[in-house]
Amino acid sequence: MKTLTFDLEYLCSKMTDMSGLPIRIYENSQLKRRFSVVDFLVDPADLYIDVLLKKEENVSYFLTERYEYYGIIKSNEIVIVIGPGRENPLDNQQIKDLAFQLNITNKDYGNFSDFILSIVPMPLESMIQMMCTINHILNGDKLSISDFHLKESPISERIDYHQDSSSADAYKGYNIEKQILEIVKTGDLQTLEKWAKQAPTLRSGKLSDNLLRHRKNTFIVTTTLIARAAIESGIKVDESFKLSDLFIQKCENCNNLDDINYLFYEMTFAYTKEIDNLIKLTTEAKISKDVYFYIIKNISEPIKTEEIAKALYVSRSYLSTIFKKETGISLNNYIHRIKIDKSKELLLDNSKSITLISDYLGYSSSSHFNRVFKQIIGVTPTEYRKKI
């Protein structure tokens, strides 16, 4: 019988042509070749490459916070990374968010956007079938879709309700949980900041023998409770659960307890901030709330009054008049205030340049962003960053 030989680069090239998914070949943790239907300057896999290359199984996959998935096939010193795959295409704001994470400025955004939009949506199961084929050629294993545990639900482990737990610990955990829910439901950012400085560890019943798994399960349960509390306080149902799904997926990808603890505060702050913003709008009419949600959803666009009016099915003059009457400020100033409030959060990350933040928030230039920031905050973005 003739011995079969194969060319790995040729195989990966043809798999890319058939699937539309980018494929990379790493050797000894160094990128050797990359295949894609569309050329691109910045690789989104770079955000997760350390995690991807450390996977121990011959075949595995990694799920991102945006529900993208990467496939990993290992064979000795060779690692093949496929993706990102996704069942549904990213919307414009999601692409902008991803570009911002990768430090892509407006100059290169068009090329990056074309690359992301060229990736053909594909079910995770289909990508796993492709991974099994490559793995069989590389390692000789005969795997099928049934050999993989697909992450359809964040809580994949059975909770054992018969495990013993201290009643004192349970009571303490219950009180902490009540404190957190009350902070979120009232949008009390000041109390949250004070609480975080001396925050006790949230403890629940034993959800798993593995400590990391236990902490993840606790995070998932608490996030679900907070999401429901936020809905009771006025956040839209789909927005609340979309936010909880995002943080649960982030938690599933955490590899140590410190990351989960930090993520817990980030999650609690995000919900509390949303409630705080809603409370500020409680005396305003529905149209003002709709304006706020429109701006948040299109935060990376150069938003104009006519566009908001069109989205809300009202005239430009009516929208401007009613909004000024209800809030006391012009719609244009309100748009800038929301964007500058967002920029204050982004400035906390020193790895993001002023130009990148300006581009992400839809300003025509850094000088325009600097001018608006100083008008509202009283100092330039650079001065604000040094101050904090």
C-alpha positions, -999 to 999 in steps of 0.1 A, spaced: 0 0 0 14 34 -10 23 57 19 2 88 19 20 122 22 5 156 24 14 193 22 1 211 53 2 246 38 -17 233 7 -43 216 29 -49 248 50 -50 270 19 -77 248 4 -97 246 37 -97 284 37 -109 285 1 -138 261 9 -149 276 43 -140 313 40 -124 311 75 -89 324 81 -64 297 90 -29 301 106 0 277 111 22 282 141 54 263 147 71 265 181 46 294 190 58 314 160 35 323 131 46 304 100 18 310 75 -16 326 74 -44 320 49 -74 342 43 -98 350 15 -92 387 20 -58 402 31 -57 420 64 -32 440 84 -43 432 119 -53 397 130 -82 395 155 -68 362 168 -39 383 183 -63 393 212 -64 356 223 -33 340 209 -16 334 242 -47 314 253 -51 296 220 -15 284 218 -17 271 254 -45 247 247 -34 212 257 -59 190 237 -51 179 202 -84 194 191 -103 222 210 -121 254 205 -123 288 222 -154 310 226 -149 348 228 -171 374 246 -187 382 212 -196 346 206 -169 341 180 -151 308 180 -116 297 172 -106 262 164 -73 248 176 -55 217 163 -22 206 178 4 181 165 38 182 183 53 216 177 26 226 151 -6 245 161 -33 254 136 -57 282 145 -89 285 126 -113 315 128 -129 336 140 -161 318 131 -195 330 140 -231 319 134 -243 355 126 -223 384 111 -211 412 134 -230 444 131 -213 478 124 -209 487 161 -195 453 170 -169 456 142 -160 491 156 -156 476 191 -133 449 178 -112 474 158 -109 495 189 -96 465 209 -70 459 182 -59 496 182 -70 500 146 -74 537 136 -97 551 108 -68 548 83 -69 510 84 -105 505 95 -119 501 59 -95 472 52 -102 456 86 -140 459 81 -138 444 46 -119 414 61 -144 409 89 -174 411 65 -157 386 42 -158 359 68 -187 336 60 -211 328 89 -207 292 99 -222 270 127 -197 259 153 -206 223 145 -195 228 109 -161 242 120 -156 213 143 -162 189 115 -135 207 95 -112 205 126 -118 168 129 -107 163 92 -75 182 97 -68 165 130 -72 131 114 -46 139 87 -22 153 113 -27 129 142 -46 100 129 -75 104 154 -110 97 143 -132 121 161 -168 132 156 -190 161 168 -202 139 196 -167 139 212 -170 177 219 -190 194 247 -206 224 230 -211 254 252 -248 258 246 -254 268 282 -230 286 305 -239 263 334 -227 229 322 -221 212 355 -247 197 377 -253 215 410 -252 191 440 -277 205 465 -268 178 491 -233 192 498 -228 205 533 -223 242 538 -219 264 569 -252 282 578 -231 312 589 -214 313 555 -247 310 537 -262 338 558 -232 360 552 -234 353 514 -271 360 514 -265 394 530 -237 403 506 -260 393 477 -287 416 490 -262 445 493 -251 440 457 -286 438 443 -297 469 462 -267 489 449 -275 478 413 -313 484 415 -307 519 428 -279 528 405 -258 538 435 -223 542 420 -209 560 451 -218 531 474 -205 506 449 -171 523 448 -170 523 487 -182 487 488 -156 476 463 -127 489 484 -135 465 512 -157 440 493 -160 406 510 -158 376 489 -192 365 477 -198 330 490 -225 306 480 -233 269 485 -208 245 470 -214 244 433 -184 223 423 -154 205 439 -131 225 416 -125 260 432 -122 278 398 -153 261 385 -171 269 418 -162 306 415 -174 306 379 -207 290 388 -212 316 416 -204 344 391 -230 330 367 -257 327 393 -251 362 407 -249 377 372 -283 362 364 -298 376 396 -283 411 388 -297 409 353 -332 403 366 -328 430 392 -318 454 365 -349 445 344 -371 453 374 -353 487 376 -361 496 340 -334 482 317 -348 465 286 -350 427 288 -330 420 257 -303 446 267 -300 432 302 -297 395 291 -273 405 263 -251 422 289 -253 392 312 -244 368 283 -214 389 275 -200 388 311 -208 351 315 -188 343 284 -159 364 297 -160 345 329 -160 312 312 -127 322 295 -111 333 328 -82 310 340 -77 323 375 -96 336 405 -82 371 404 -95 377 369 -130 365 380 -130 388 410 -120 418 388 -147 408 362 -173 406 390 -167 442 399 -167 452 362 -200 434 357 -216 450 388 -204 485 377 -217 481 342 -252 473 354 -252 500 381 -240 526 356 -269 517 333 -294 520 361 -279 553 372 -283 566 336 -319 554 335 -327 570 369 -314 604 355 -340 600 327 -369 590 349 -385 624 348 -381 626 310 -405 614 283 -400 582 264 -385 600 235 -355 611 256 -349 575 267 -350 564 231 -325 591 222 -301 578 249 -304 542 237 -298 553 201 -266 571 210 -253 542 230 -260 518 202 -243 540 176 -216 554 199 -189 550 172 -208 570 145 -208 607 139 -244 610 151 -266 637 136 -300 650 148 -316 641 114 -305 605 118 -320 602 153 -353 618 142 -355 594 113 -349 564 136 -376 576 160 -401 585 132 -404 622 142 -393 654 124 -360 670 132 -375 702 145 -400 684 167 -372 662 182 -350 692 189 -377 712 205 -391 684 227 -357 672 238 -345 707 248 -378 713 267 -374 680 286 -337 680 294 -327 717 293 -299 711 269 -297 708 231 -296 674 215 -262 681 200 -247 689 234 -263 658 248 -247 636 222 -213 651 230 -219 646 267 -226 609 263 -196 604 241 -173 623 264 -186 603 294 -177 572 275 -142 586 266 -135 591 303 -138 553 308 -116 546 277 -89 570 289 -83 547 319 -65 523 295 -31 538 287 -26 515 258 -53 533 238 -41 565 222 -61 597 221 -64 594 183 -77 558 186 -104 569 212 -113 599 190 -118 576 160 -138 551 180 -162 578 192 -168 590 156 -151 624 159 -137 639 126 -103 645 141 -84 644 174 -84 682 176 -122 682 174 -124 656 201 -99 675 223 -118 707 219 -152 691 228 -136 673 258 -121 704 272 -154 724 268 -172 698 288 -146 685 313 -124 717 316 -92 699 307 -78 682 277 -80 644 274 -42 642 280 -44 663 311 -74 643 323 -55 610 318 -25 623 338 -48 636 365 -64 602 371 
